[in-house]
Amino acid sequence: MSIRLTGGTARSRVLREKVVDGVRPTSARVREAFFAIVGHNLEGVRFLDAFGGAGLMGLEAWSRGAEVTVVEKRRVAVASIRRRGAEVDADWTVLQGDVLRVQLEPFDGVFVDPPYAMGADPLEVLAPLAKHWLVLEASADIVIPPAAGKLSLDRVRRYGGSQLAIYRAS
């Protein structure tokens, strides 16, 4: 399965690197919706793709001008993310480790897409890293908390079996 980037300087580029078994890539529909909500021009924005998986959200943000850090726990997935980034000459940071334990500086925006079995639990740890907004991608059957740390729930959008919960700083 090939994946096509949806926007920015790498728009329409097809990524040939295979997705690692056990990784659920964010669909093109959800990626497009996400950037329609947070903005298509992320020039100068520090962006964290937590639970990197396939690294697609990080690549989409990089393509739109963001300074991107991707954190992924599984070594095989990290190698795949790095190869996917090399396909488009991405200038980004990819770290291997547990995003819930890695020491990170705050980011302007944080995208959180944990394994669906984790639900919204990672919000408590990751919300303090978000200066302006945090977006949680979760299974459509997860109950979305009304707040994440100091961030307030702005809106929830459903896309098939997924939902995006957008939290913003007051």
DSSP file (Angstrom, degrees, kcal/mol; ACC not computed):
  #  RESIDUE AA STRUCTURE BP1 BP2  ACC     N-H-->O    O-->H-N    N-H-->O    O-->H-N    TCO  KAPPA ALPHA  PHI   PSI    X-CA   Y-CA   Z-CA
    1    1 A M              0   0    0      0, 0.0     2,-0.3     0, 0.0    18,-0.2   0.000 360.0 360.0 360.0 125.7    0.0    0.0    0.0
    2    2 A S        -     0   0    0     16,-0.1     2,-0.4    12,-0.0    14,-0.2  -0.708 360.0-145.8 -97.1 154.3    1.4    3.4   -1.0
    3    3 A I  E     -A   15   0A   0     12,-1.7    12,-3.9    -2,-0.3     2,-0.4  -0.964   4.4-150.1-123.7 136.2    0.5    6.6    0.9
    4    4 A R  E     -A   14   0A   0     -2,-0.4    10,-0.2    10,-0.2     2,-0.2  -0.893  18.5-124.6-107.9 132.4    0.2   10.0   -0.6
    5    5 A L        -     0   0    0      8,-2.4     7,-2.4    -2,-0.4     3,-0.1  -0.497  16.9-149.7 -72.2 145.9    0.9   13.2    1.3
    6    6 A T        -     0   0    0      5,-0.2     2,-0.3    -2,-0.2    -1,-0.1   0.597  59.5  -0.6 -99.2 -12.7   -2.1   15.6    1.3
    7    7 A G  S >  S+     0   0    0      3,-0.1     3,-0.5    33,-0.0    -1,-0.1  -0.974  83.9  45.4-164.3 176.2   -0.5   19.1    1.5
    8    8 A G  G >  S-     0   0    0     -2,-0.3     3,-1.6     1,-0.2    56,-0.3  -0.305 104.1 -31.1  79.3-161.1    2.4   21.5    1.7
    9    9 A T  G 3  S+     0   0    0     54,-2.9    -1,-0.2     1,-0.3    55,-0.1   0.738 142.1  46.7 -68.0 -22.8    5.6   21.4   -0.3
   10   10 A A  G X  S+     0   0    0     -3,-0.5     3,-2.3    49,-0.1    -5,-0.3   0.176  82.2 151.4-102.6  16.8    5.5   17.6   -0.5
   11   11 A R  T <   +     0   0    0     -3,-1.6    -5,-0.2     1,-0.3     3,-0.1  -0.183  68.8  10.3 -52.2 136.8    1.8   17.5   -1.6
   12   12 A S  T 3  S+     0   0    0     -7,-2.4    -1,-0.3     1,-0.3     2,-0.2   0.385  88.6 143.7  73.3  -0.8    0.9   14.5   -3.7
   13   13 A R    <   -     0   0    0     -3,-2.3    -8,-2.4    -9,-0.1     2,-0.5  -0.524  46.9-135.4 -67.7 133.4    4.2   12.8   -3.1
   14   14 A V  E     -A    4   0A   0     -2,-0.2     2,-0.6   -10,-0.2   -10,-0.2  -0.806   9.8-147.1 -94.1 127.7    3.7    9.0   -2.9
   15   15 A L  E     -A    3   0A   0    -12,-3.9   -12,-1.7    -2,-0.5    69,-0.1  -0.846  13.1-174.3 -96.6 121.8    5.6    7.3    0.0
   16   16 A R        +     0   0    0     -2,-0.6    -1,-0.1   -14,-0.2     2,-0.1   0.665  46.7 113.1 -92.2 -18.0    6.6    3.8   -1.0
   17   17 A E  S    S-     0   0    0      1,-0.1   -14,-0.1    66,-0.1    -2,-0.1  -0.358  72.9-117.2 -58.8 127.9    8.0    2.7    2.4
   18   18 A K        -     0   0    0      1,-0.1     2,-0.4    -2,-0.1    -1,-0.1  -0.322  23.8-111.3 -67.2 147.3    5.7   -0.1    3.7
   19   19 A V        -     0   0    0    -18,-0.2    -1,-0.1     1,-0.1     3,-0.1  -0.669  37.8-111.8 -80.2 133.4    3.8    0.5    7.0
   20   20 A V    >   -     0   0    0     -2,-0.4     3,-1.9    33,-0.2    -1,-0.1  -0.342  39.0 -93.3 -65.2 141.8    5.1   -1.7    9.8
   21   21 A D  T 3  S+     0   0    0      1,-0.3    -1,-0.1    -2,-0.0     3,-0.1  -0.271 113.0  27.8 -54.1 138.9    2.8   -4.5   11.0
   22   22 A G  T 3  S+     0   0    0      1,-0.3     2,-0.4    -3,-0.1    -1,-0.3   0.396  93.4 118.0  87.7  -3.1    0.7   -3.4   14.0
   23   23 A V    <   -     0   0    0     -3,-1.9    -1,-0.3    30,-0.1    -4,-0.1  -0.842  51.2-155.7-100.3 134.0    0.8    0.3   12.9
   24   24 A R        -     0   0    0     -2,-0.4    30,-0.2    -3,-0.1     3,-0.1  -0.868  17.3-148.3-107.8  96.9   -2.5    2.1   12.1
   25   25 A P        -     0   0    0      0, 0.0     2,-0.3     0, 0.0    28,-0.1  -0.352  24.0-105.3 -67.3 145.3   -1.7    5.0    9.8
   26   26 A T        -     0   0    0      1,-0.1    87,-0.0     2,-0.1     5,-0.0  -0.531  43.8-114.5 -67.5 129.8   -3.9    8.1   10.0
   27   27 A S     >  -     0   0    0     -2,-0.3     4,-2.6     1,-0.1     5,-0.2  -0.201  16.6-115.3 -66.5 157.3   -6.2    8.1    7.0
   28   28 A A  H  > S+     0   0    0      1,-0.2     4,-2.8     2,-0.2     5,-0.2   0.880 116.7  55.9 -59.0 -39.1   -5.9   10.8    4.3
   29   29 A R  H  > S+     0   0    0      1,-0.2     4,-2.1     2,-0.2    -1,-0.2   0.919 110.6  43.0 -61.1 -44.6   -9.4   12.0    5.2
   30   30 A V  H  > S+     0   0    0      2,-0.2     4,-2.7     1,-0.2    -2,-0.2   0.893 113.1  52.7 -70.4 -39.4   -8.4   12.5    8.9
   31   31 A R  H  X S+     0   0    0     -4,-2.6     4,-2.0     2,-0.2    -2,-0.2   0.932 111.2  46.7 -60.5 -45.4   -5.1   14.1    8.0
   32   32 A E  H  X S+     0   0    0     -4,-2.8     4,-1.6     1,-0.2    -1,-0.2   0.910 113.2  49.0 -63.0 -42.0   -6.8   16.6    5.7
   33   33 A A  H  X S+     0   0    0     -4,-2.1     4,-1.5    -5,-0.2    -2,-0.2   0.912 108.1  54.9 -63.6 -42.8   -9.4   17.3    8.4
   34   34 A F  H  X S+     0   0    0     -4,-2.7     4,-2.6     1,-0.2     3,-0.4   0.932 111.0  43.3 -55.7 -49.9   -6.8   17.8   11.0
   35   35 A F  H  X S+     0   0    0     -4,-2.0     4,-1.6     1,-0.2    -1,-0.2   0.754 107.7  59.4 -74.7 -22.8   -4.9   20.5    8.9
   36   36 A A  H  < S+     0   0    0     -4,-1.6    -1,-0.2    -5,-0.2    -2,-0.2   0.830 113.1  41.3 -67.0 -30.6   -8.2   22.2    8.0
   37   37 A I  H  < S+     0   0    0     -4,-1.5    -2,-0.2    -3,-0.4    -3,-0.1   0.930 125.2  30.8 -82.1 -49.9   -8.7   22.6   11.7
   38   38 A V  H  < S-     0   0    0     -4,-2.6    -3,-0.2     1,-0.2    -2,-0.2   0.654 121.6 -90.3 -89.3 -14.7   -5.2   23.6   12.9
   39   39 A G     <  -     0   0    0     -4,-1.6    -1,-0.2    -5,-0.3    -2,-0.1  -0.131  14.2-119.3 118.6 146.7   -4.1   25.4    9.7
   40   40 A H  S    S+     0   0    0      1,-0.2     2,-0.8    -4,-0.1    -1,-0.1   0.716  99.8  64.7 -89.0 -24.3   -2.4   24.5    6.5
   41   41 A N        +     0   0    0     -6,-0.1    -1,-0.2     1,-0.1    24,-0.2  -0.881  52.7 164.0-104.2 108.1    0.5   26.9    7.0
   42   42 A L    >   +     0   0    0     22,-2.6     3,-2.6    -2,-0.8    25,-0.2   0.030  15.0 158.6-110.7  25.7    2.6   25.8   10.0
   43   43 A E  T 3  S+     0   0    0     21,-0.3    23,-0.2     1,-0.3    22,-0.1  -0.292  75.0   4.4 -53.5 123.0    5.7   27.8    9.2
   44   44 A G  T 3  S+     0   0    0     21,-1.4     2,-0.4     1,-0.3    -1,-0.3   0.419  96.0 135.0  82.4  -1.4    7.6   28.3   12.5
   45   45 A V    <   -     0   0    0     -3,-2.6    22,-2.9    20,-0.1     2,-0.6  -0.670  53.5-136.5 -83.6 131.0    5.3   26.0   14.5
   46   46 A R  E     -b   67   0B   0     -2,-0.4    63,-2.1    20,-0.2    62,-1.2  -0.807  31.3-170.3 -86.5 120.7    7.0   23.5   16.8
   47   47 A F  E     -bc  68 109B   0     20,-2.6    22,-2.3    -2,-0.6     2,-0.5  -0.938  16.3-159.0-123.8 130.9    5.0   20.3   16.3
   48   48 A L  E     -bc  69 110B   0     61,-2.2    63,-3.1    -2,-0.4     2,-0.9  -0.948   3.3-163.4-110.7 124.5    5.1   17.0   18.2
   49   49 A D  E     -bc  70 111B   0     20,-2.8    22,-2.2    -2,-0.5     3,-0.5  -0.865  20.6-163.9-101.2  94.4    3.8   13.8   16.6
   50   50 A A  E    S+bc  71 112B   0     61,-2.5    63,-1.0    -2,-0.9    22,-0.1  -0.542  72.2  19.1 -80.2 146.4    3.4   11.6   19.7
   51   51 A F  S    S-     0   0    0     20,-0.5    21,-0.2    -2,-0.2    -1,-0.2   0.968  84.0-162.9  57.0  55.4    3.1    7.8   19.2
   52   52 A G    >   +     0   0    0     19,-3.1     3,-3.5    -3,-0.5     2,-0.6   0.692  21.4 165.2 -46.6 -35.9    4.6    8.4   15.7
   53   53 A G  T 3  S-     0   0    0      1,-0.3    -1,-0.2    18,-0.1    28,-0.2  -0.339  81.3  -1.2  57.6-103.6    3.4    5.0   14.2
   54   54 A A  T 3  S-     0   0    0     -2,-0.6    -1,-0.3   -30,-0.2    -2,-0.1   0.552  94.5-126.9 -92.3 -11.4    3.9    5.6   10.5
   55   55 A G    <>  +     0   0    0     -3,-3.5     4,-2.3    -4,-0.1     5,-0.2   0.570  67.9 132.3  78.1   8.8    5.1    9.2   11.0
   56   56 A L  H  >  +     0   0    0     -4,-0.3     4,-2.8     1,-0.2     5,-0.2   0.888  67.6  50.5 -64.7 -41.0    2.5   10.5    8.5
   57   57 A M  H  > S+     0   0    0     -5,-0.3     4,-2.3     1,-0.2    -1,-0.2   0.902 111.4  49.9 -66.1 -37.6    1.2   13.4   10.7
   58   58 A G  H  > S+     0   0    0      2,-0.2     4,-2.7     1,-0.2    -1,-0.2   0.917 112.0  47.5 -63.4 -43.4    4.8   14.5   11.3
   59   59 A L  H  X S+     0   0    0     -4,-2.3     4,-2.7     2,-0.2    -2,-0.2   0.909 111.3  50.7 -64.5 -41.9    5.6   14.4    7.6
   60   60 A E  H  X S+     0   0    0     -4,-2.8     4,-0.9     2,-0.2    -1,-0.2   0.917 113.0  46.1 -61.7 -42.6    2.4   16.3    6.8
   61   61 A A  H ><>S+     0   0    0     -4,-2.3     5,-2.4     2,-0.2     3,-0.6   0.918 112.7  49.8 -66.7 -43.3    3.3   19.0    9.4
   62   62 A W  H ><5S+     0   0    0     -4,-2.7     3,-2.0     1,-0.2    -2,-0.2   0.913 107.1  55.1 -59.5 -43.1    6.9   19.2    8.1
   63   63 A S  H 3<5S+     0   0    0     -4,-2.7   -54,-2.9     1,-0.3    -1,-0.2   0.765 106.8  52.2 -61.3 -25.3    5.5   19.6    4.5
   64   64 A R  T <<5S-     0   0    0     -4,-0.9   -22,-2.6    -3,-0.6   -21,-0.3   0.248 130.6 -92.3 -97.2  10.7    3.5   22.6    5.8
   65   65 A G  T < 5S+     0   0    0     -3,-2.0   -21,-1.4     1,-0.3    -3,-0.2   0.426  76.2 142.4 101.7  -0.3    6.5   24.3    7.3
   66   66 A A      < -     0   0    0     -5,-2.4     2,-0.8   -23,-0.2    -1,-0.3  -0.346  56.6-121.5 -75.3 155.0    6.5   23.0   10.9
   67   67 A E  E     -b   46   0B   0    -22,-2.9   -20,-2.6   -25,-0.2     2,-0.3  -0.883  47.4-156.9 -90.4 108.9    9.6   22.1   13.0
   68   68 A V  E     -b   47   0B   0     -2,-0.8    25,-2.4    23,-0.4     2,-0.4  -0.727  28.2-177.2-108.1 138.0    8.7   18.5   13.7
   69   69 A T  E     -bd  48  93B   0    -22,-2.3   -20,-2.8    -2,-0.3     2,-0.4  -1.000  11.3-166.6-123.8 129.2    9.6   16.0   16.3
   70   70 A V  E     -bd  49  94B   0     23,-2.9    25,-3.3    -2,-0.4     2,-0.5  -0.954   0.8-165.8-113.9 132.9    8.3   12.4   16.1
   71   71 A V  E     +bd  50  95B   0    -22,-2.2   -19,-3.1    -2,-0.4   -20,-0.5  -0.983  13.4 167.9-121.4 127.5    8.5   10.0   19.0
   72   72 A E  E     - d   0  96B   0     23,-2.3    25,-2.2    -2,-0.5     6,-0.1  -0.997  26.7-152.5-139.3 141.0    7.8    6.3   18.5
   73   73 A K  S    S+     0   0    0     -2,-0.4     2,-0.4    23,-0.2    25,-0.1   0.896  72.5  80.5 -81.0 -43.6    8.5    3.5   20.9
   74   74 A R     >  -     0   0    0      1,-0.1     4,-2.2    23,-0.1     3,-0.2  -0.528  67.2-148.4 -77.9 125.3    9.1    0.5   18.5
   75   75 A R  H  > S+     0   0    0     -2,-0.4     4,-2.2     1,-0.2     5,-0.2   0.881  98.3  52.0 -57.2 -43.3   12.5    0.3   16.9
   76   76 A V  H  > S+     0   0    0      1,-0.2     4,-1.7     2,-0.2    -1,-0.2   0.870 110.6  48.6 -65.3 -36.1   11.3   -1.2   13.7
   77   77 A A  H  > S+     0   0    0      2,-0.2     4,-2.7    -3,-0.2    -1,-0.2   0.881 108.5  53.9 -70.0 -38.2    8.7    1.6   13.3
   78   78 A V  H  X S+     0   0    0     -4,-2.2     4,-2.6     2,-0.2    -2,-0.2   0.927 108.3  49.6 -61.1 -44.9   11.3    4.3   14.0
   79   79 A A  H  X S+     0   0    0     -4,-2.2     4,-2.1     1,-0.2    -1,-0.2   0.903 112.3  48.1 -60.8 -41.0   13.5    2.8   11.2
   80   80 A S  H  X S+     0   0    0     -4,-1.7     4,-2.5     2,-0.2    -2,-0.2   0.899 110.1  51.6 -66.6 -41.6   10.5    2.8    8.9
   81   81 A I  H  X S+     0   0    0     -4,-2.7     4,-2.5     1,-0.2    -2,-0.2   0.928 110.0  49.7 -60.3 -45.4    9.6    6.4    9.8
   82   82 A R  H  X S+     0   0    0     -4,-2.6     4,-2.1     1,-0.2    -2,-0.2   0.905 111.3  48.1 -62.9 -41.7   13.1    7.6    9.1
   83   83 A R  H  X S+     0   0    0     -4,-2.1     4,-1.3     2,-0.2    -1,-0.2   0.895 110.5  52.1 -65.0 -39.0   13.1    5.8    5.7
   84   84 A R  H  X S+     0   0    0     -4,-2.5     4,-0.6     1,-0.2     3,-0.3   0.912 110.4  48.4 -63.0 -42.3    9.7    7.4    4.9
   85   85 A G  H ><>S+     0   0    0     -4,-2.5     5,-2.6     1,-0.2     3,-1.1   0.871 105.8  57.6 -64.9 -37.2   11.2   10.8    5.7
   86   86 A A  H ><5S+     0   0    0     -4,-2.1     3,-0.9     1,-0.2    -1,-0.2   0.802  94.3  67.6 -64.1 -28.3   14.2   10.2    3.6
   87   87 A E  H 3<5S+     0   0    0     -4,-1.3    -1,-0.2    -3,-0.3    -2,-0.2   0.822 114.6  27.8 -60.3 -30.2   11.9    9.6    0.6
   88   88 A V  T <<5S-     0   0    0     -3,-1.1    -1,-0.2    -4,-0.6    -2,-0.2   0.200 111.7-113.8-116.4  13.8   11.0   13.3    0.7
   89   89 A D  T < 5 -     0   0    0     -3,-0.9    -3,-0.2    -4,-0.2     2,-0.1   0.878  46.4-169.1  55.3  41.9   14.2   14.7    2.3
   90   90 A A      < -     0   0    0     -5,-2.6     2,-0.9    -8,-0.1    -1,-0.2  -0.395  19.4-148.8 -65.4 135.0   12.4   15.7    5.5
   91   91 A D        +     0   0    0     -2,-0.1   -23,-0.4   -29,-0.1     2,-0.3  -0.842  54.2 116.8-103.2  90.8   14.4   17.8    7.9
   92   92 A W        -     0   0    0     -2,-0.9     2,-0.5   -25,-0.1   -23,-0.2  -0.879  64.7-105.0-148.3 173.5   12.9   16.6   11.1
   93   93 A T  E     -d   69   0B   0    -25,-2.4   -23,-2.9    -2,-0.3     2,-0.5  -0.946  26.7-172.2-112.8 127.6   13.7   14.9   14.4
   94   94 A V  E     -d   70   0B   0     -2,-0.5     2,-0.4   -25,-0.2   -23,-0.2  -0.978   9.0-171.6-120.4 119.5   12.7   11.2   14.9
   95   95 A L  E     -d   71   0B   0    -25,-3.3   -23,-2.3    -2,-0.5     2,-0.6  -0.882  17.4-141.0-113.4 140.0   13.3    9.8   18.4
   96   96 A Q  E     +d   72   0B   0     -2,-0.4     2,-0.3   -25,-0.2   -23,-0.2  -0.878  57.9  81.0 -97.3 128.5   12.9    6.3   19.6
   97   97 A G  S    S-     0   0    0    -25,-2.2     2,-0.8    -2,-0.6   -23,-0.1  -0.896  86.1 -61.9 161.3 173.1   11.4    6.0   23.1
   98   98 A D    >>  -     0   0    0     -2,-0.3     3,-2.8     1,-0.2     4,-1.9  -0.752  40.0-150.2 -83.4 112.2    8.2    6.0   25.1
   99   99 A V  T 34 S+     0   0    0     -2,-0.8    -1,-0.2     1,-0.3     5,-0.1   0.728  95.8  61.4 -59.3 -21.7    6.7    9.4   24.6
  100  100 A L  T 34 S+     0   0    0      1,-0.2    -1,-0.3     3,-0.0    -2,-0.0   0.560 116.5  30.3 -80.6  -7.3    5.2    9.2   28.1
  101  101 A R  T <4 S+     0   0    0     -3,-2.8    -2,-0.2     2,-0.0     2,-0.2   0.551  92.5 104.0-124.3 -16.5    8.7    9.0   29.6
  102  102 A V  S  < S-     0   0    0     -4,-1.9     2,-0.6     1,-0.1    -5,-0.1  -0.476  74.1-120.0 -72.0 137.8   10.9   11.0   27.2
  103  103 A Q        +     0   0    0     -2,-0.2     2,-0.3    -3,-0.0    -1,-0.1  -0.700  44.5 170.3 -79.2 119.9   12.0   14.4   28.5
  104  104 A L        -     0   0    0     -2,-0.6     3,-0.1    -5,-0.1     0, 0.0  -0.963  32.7-124.4-132.6 148.0   10.7   17.0   25.9
  105  105 A E        -     0   0    0     -2,-0.3    24,-0.0     1,-0.1     0, 0.0  -0.487  51.0 -80.1 -79.6 160.1   10.4   20.7   25.8
  106  106 A P        -     0   0    0      0, 0.0     2,-0.3     0, 0.0    24,-0.2  -0.221  44.9-152.3 -62.0 153.8    7.0   22.3   25.1
  107  107 A F  E     - e   0 130B   0     22,-3.7    24,-3.1     1,-0.1    25,-0.3  -0.860  23.1-124.6-122.3 156.6    5.6   22.4   21.6
  108  108 A D  E    S+     0   0B   0    -62,-1.2    24,-2.0    -2,-0.3    25,-1.6   0.917  98.9  14.4 -65.4 -42.8    3.2   24.9   20.0
  109  109 A G  E     -ce  47 133B   0    -63,-2.1   -61,-2.2    23,-0.2     2,-0.4  -0.987  67.2-161.2-137.7 145.8    1.0   21.9   18.9
  110  110 A V  E     -ce  48 134B   0     23,-1.6    25,-2.7    -2,-0.3     2,-0.5  -0.991   4.3-159.6-129.9 130.6    0.8   18.3   19.8
  111  111 A F  E     -ce  49 135B   0    -63,-3.1   -61,-2.5    -2,-0.4     2,-0.6  -0.954  12.2-167.6-108.8 123.4   -0.8   15.4   17.9
  112  112 A V  E     +ce  50 136B   0     23,-3.2    25,-2.9    -2,-0.5   -61,-0.1  -0.945  19.2 160.5-117.2 114.7   -1.6   12.4   20.1
  113  113 A D        +     0   0    0    -63,-1.0    25,-0.1    -2,-0.6     3,-0.1  -0.625  17.6 175.1-132.3  73.5   -2.5    9.2   18.4
  114  114 A P        -     0   0    0      0, 0.0     5,-0.1     0, 0.0    -2,-0.0  -0.250  50.1 -73.1 -73.8 165.2   -2.0    6.4   20.9
  115  115 A P    >   -     0   0    0      0, 0.0     3,-2.6     0, 0.0     4,-0.5  -0.382  52.1-117.4 -52.2 136.8   -2.9    2.8   20.3
  116  116 A Y  G >  S+     0   0    0      1,-0.3     3,-1.3     2,-0.2    23,-0.2   0.769 111.7  67.9 -56.1 -27.4   -6.7    2.8   20.5
  117  117 A A  G 3  S+     0   0    0      1,-0.3    -1,-0.3     2,-0.1     0, 0.0   0.741  93.3  60.7 -63.9 -21.8   -6.6    0.4   23.5
  118  118 A M  G X  S-     0   0    0     -3,-2.6     3,-1.5     1,-0.2    -1,-0.3   0.676  86.1-171.7 -79.3 -16.9   -5.0    3.3   25.6
  119  119 A G  T <   -     0   0    0     -3,-1.3    -1,-0.2    -4,-0.5    -2,-0.1  -0.345  59.6 -33.1  61.4-139.1   -8.0    5.6   25.1
  120  120 A A  T >  S+     0   0    0     23,-0.2     3,-2.0     1,-0.2     4,-0.3   0.323 104.2 111.3 -97.7   6.2   -7.5    9.1   26.3
  121  121 A D  T X   +     0   0    0     -3,-1.5     3,-1.1     1,-0.3     4,-0.4   0.825  67.6  62.6 -52.4 -39.3   -5.2    8.2   29.2
  122  122 A P  T >> S+     0   0    0      0, 0.0     4,-2.5     0, 0.0     3,-0.6   0.665  82.6  82.6 -64.6 -13.2   -2.0    9.8   27.6
  123  123 A L  H <> S+     0   0    0     -3,-2.0     4,-2.7     1,-0.2    -2,-0.2   0.879  83.1  59.1 -58.8 -38.3   -3.6   13.2   27.7
  124  124 A E  H <4 S+     0   0    0     -3,-1.1    -1,-0.2    -4,-0.3    -3,-0.1   0.880 114.2  36.1 -59.2 -39.3   -2.6   13.7   31.4
  125  125 A V  H <4 S+     0   0    0     -3,-0.6    -1,-0.2    -4,-0.4    -2,-0.2   0.863 123.8  40.6 -81.5 -38.3    1.1   13.3   30.6
  126  126 A L  H >< S+     0   0    0     -4,-2.5     3,-1.8     1,-0.2     4,-0.4   0.733  93.8  78.4 -89.6 -23.4    1.2   15.0   27.2
  127  127 A A  G >< S+     0   0    0     -4,-2.7     3,-1.9    -5,-0.3    -1,-0.2   0.866  87.0  60.5 -55.8 -39.7   -1.1   18.0   27.7
  128  128 A P  G 3  S+     0   0    0      0, 0.0    -1,-0.3     0, 0.0    -2,-0.1   0.711  97.6  61.7 -63.3 -16.0    1.6   20.0   29.6
  129  129 A L  G <  S+     0   0    0     -3,-1.8   -22,-3.7    -4,-0.1     2,-0.6   0.623  87.1  87.3 -80.8 -12.6    3.7   19.8   26.4
  130  130 A A  E <   +e  107   0B   0     -3,-1.9   -22,-0.2    -4,-0.4   -21,-0.1  -0.793  49.0 179.4 -96.7 115.7    1.2   21.8   24.3
  131  131 A K  E    S+     0   0B   0    -24,-3.1   -23,-0.2    -2,-0.6    -1,-0.2   0.900  84.3   3.2 -76.5 -42.5    1.5   25.6   24.4
  132  132 A H  E    S-     0   0B   0    -24,-2.0    37,-2.6     1,-0.4     2,-0.3   0.783 126.7  -1.3-117.0 -42.5   -1.5   26.3   22.1
  133  133 A W  E     -eF 109 168B   0    -25,-1.6   -23,-1.6    35,-0.2    -1,-0.4  -0.996  43.5-164.1-154.0 156.4   -3.3   23.2   21.0
  134  134 A L  E     -eF 110 167B   0     33,-2.2    33,-3.2    -2,-0.3     2,-0.5  -0.993  10.4-159.8-139.3 136.5   -3.4   19.4   21.3
  135  135 A V  E     -eF 111 166B   0    -25,-2.7   -23,-3.2    -2,-0.3     2,-0.5  -0.982   4.4-159.6-122.1 127.0   -5.3   17.1   19.0
  136  136 A L  E     -eF 112 165B   0     29,-2.5    29,-2.6    -2,-0.5     2,-0.6  -0.905   2.6-158.9-103.8 125.6   -6.2   13.5   20.1
  137  137 A E  E     + F   0 164B   0    -25,-2.9     2,-0.3    -2,-0.5    27,-0.2  -0.929  30.7 157.0 -99.2 127.2   -7.1   10.9   17.5
  138  138 A A  E     - F   0 163B   0     25,-2.3    25,-2.3    -2,-0.6   -22,-0.1  -0.923  48.4 -76.6-143.9 165.4   -9.0    8.1   19.2
  139  139 A S  E >   - F   0 162B   0     -2,-0.3     3,-1.8    23,-0.2    23,-0.3  -0.342  46.9-116.4 -59.9 146.7  -11.5    5.4   18.4
  140  140 A A  T 3  S+     0   0    0     21,-2.4    22,-0.1     1,-0.3    -1,-0.1   0.681 112.8  59.1 -63.0 -17.7  -15.0    6.7   17.9
  141  141 A D  T 3  S+     0   0    0     20,-0.3     2,-0.3     2,-0.1    -1,-0.3   0.434  80.7 106.1 -93.7   2.2  -16.2    4.8   21.0
  142  142 A I  S <  S-     0   0    0     -3,-1.8     2,-0.5   -23,-0.0    -4,-0.1  -0.616  74.6-122.6 -80.3 137.5  -13.8    6.5   23.4
  143  143 A V        -     0   0    0     -2,-0.3   -23,-0.2     1,-0.0    -2,-0.1  -0.709  27.7-136.4 -79.1 125.1  -15.4    9.1   25.8
  144  144 A I        -     0   0    0     -2,-0.5     9,-0.0   -25,-0.1    -1,-0.0  -0.722  14.7-125.3 -88.8 124.6  -13.5   12.3   25.3
  145  145 A P        -     0   0    0      0, 0.0    -1,-0.0     0, 0.0     3,-0.0  -0.352  14.0-128.0 -65.8 148.4  -12.5   14.2   28.4
  146  146 A P  S    S+     0   0    0      0, 0.0     7,-2.2     0, 0.0     2,-0.3   0.623  89.1  22.1 -73.9 -12.2  -13.7   17.9   28.6
  147  147 A A  E     -G  152   0B   0      5,-0.2     2,-0.4    20,-0.1     5,-0.2  -0.987  56.8-154.6-150.5 156.6  -10.2   19.1   29.4
  148  148 A A  E >  S-G  151   0B   0      3,-2.5     3,-2.4    -2,-0.3     2,-0.2  -0.879  71.7 -60.1-132.7  99.3   -6.6   18.1   29.0
  149  149 A G  T 3  S-     0   0    0     -2,-0.4    -1,-0.1     1,-0.3   -25,-0.1  -0.472 122.0 -15.0  60.5-125.3   -4.5   19.8   31.7
  150  150 A K  T 3  S+     0   0    0     -2,-0.2    20,-0.6    -3,-0.1     2,-0.3   0.408 119.4 100.0 -87.9   1.5   -5.0   23.5   31.1
  151  151 A L  E <   -GH 148 169B   0     -3,-2.4    -3,-2.5    18,-0.1     2,-0.3  -0.702  63.8-144.8 -91.8 139.8   -6.4   22.9   27.7
  152  152 A S  E     -GH 147 168B   0     16,-2.7    16,-2.6    -2,-0.3     2,-0.4  -0.794  25.4-104.3-103.1 145.5  -10.1   23.0   27.1
  153  153 A L  E     + H   0 167B   0     -7,-2.2    14,-0.3    -2,-0.3     3,-0.1  -0.543  36.6 178.8 -67.8 122.0  -12.0   20.9   24.6
  154  154 A D  E     -     0   0B   0     12,-3.6     2,-0.3    -2,-0.4    13,-0.2   0.868  59.1 -31.7 -90.7 -47.0  -12.9   23.0   21.6
  155  155 A R  E     - H   0 166B   0     11,-1.2    11,-2.9     2,-0.0     2,-0.4  -0.983  46.0-134.7-167.8 162.6  -14.6   20.4   19.4
  156  156 A V  E     - H   0 165B   0     -2,-0.3     2,-0.4     9,-0.2     9,-0.2  -0.996  17.7-169.3-127.7 134.0  -14.8   16.8   18.4
  157  157 A R  E     - H   0 164B   0      7,-2.5     7,-3.0    -2,-0.4     2,-0.4  -0.984  10.4-147.3-124.2 135.1  -15.1   15.5   14.9
  158  158 A R  E     + H   0 163B   0     -2,-0.4     2,-0.3     5,-0.2     5,-0.3  -0.833  14.7 179.8-104.9 140.2  -15.9   12.0   13.9
  159  159 A Y  E >   - H   0 162B   0      3,-3.2     3,-2.0    -2,-0.4     2,-0.2  -0.825  61.9 -66.4-138.5  94.1  -14.5   10.2   10.7
  160  160 A G  T 3  S-     0   0    0     -2,-0.3    -1,-0.1     1,-0.3     0, 0.0  -0.438 120.9  -7.6  61.0-123.4  -15.8    6.7   10.4
  161  161 A G  T 3  S+     0   0    0     -2,-0.2   -21,-2.4    -3,-0.1   -20,-0.3   0.368 129.0  71.4 -85.9   4.9  -14.2    4.7   13.3
  162  162 A S  E <   -FH 139 159B   0     -3,-2.0    -3,-3.2   -23,-0.3     2,-0.3  -0.786  58.3-165.2-118.1 160.7  -12.0    7.6   14.4
  163  163 A Q  E     -FH 138 158B   0    -25,-2.3   -25,-2.3    -2,-0.3     2,-0.5  -0.993  12.3-143.7-141.8 149.9  -12.6   10.9   16.1
  164  164 A L  E     -FH 137 157B   0     -7,-3.0    -7,-2.5    -2,-0.3     2,-0.6  -0.965  10.9-163.4-111.4 125.4  -10.4   14.0   16.5
  165  165 A A  E     -FH 136 156B   0    -29,-2.6   -29,-2.5    -2,-0.5     2,-0.6  -0.954   9.7-155.7-108.0 120.8  -10.7   15.9   19.8
  166  166 A I  E     -FH 135 155B   0    -11,-2.9   -12,-3.6    -2,-0.6   -11,-1.2  -0.867  10.2-173.1-104.4 119.8   -9.3   19.4   19.6
  167  167 A Y  E     -FH 134 153B   0    -33,-3.2   -33,-2.2    -2,-0.6     2,-0.3  -0.892   5.1-170.7-110.5 140.6   -8.1   21.0   22.8
  168  168 A R  E     -FH 133 152B   0    -16,-2.6   -16,-2.7    -2,-0.4   -35,-0.2  -0.948  27.3-107.4-131.7 151.3   -6.9   24.6   22.9
  169  169 A A  E       H   0 151B   0    -37,-2.6   -18,-0.1    -2,-0.3   -38,-0.0  -0.491 360.0 360.0 -70.9 145.2   -5.3   26.9   25.4
  170  170 A S              0   0    0    -20,-0.6    -1,-0.1    -2,-0.2   -19,-0.1   0.470 360.0 360.0 -78.6 360.0   -7.6   29.5   27.0
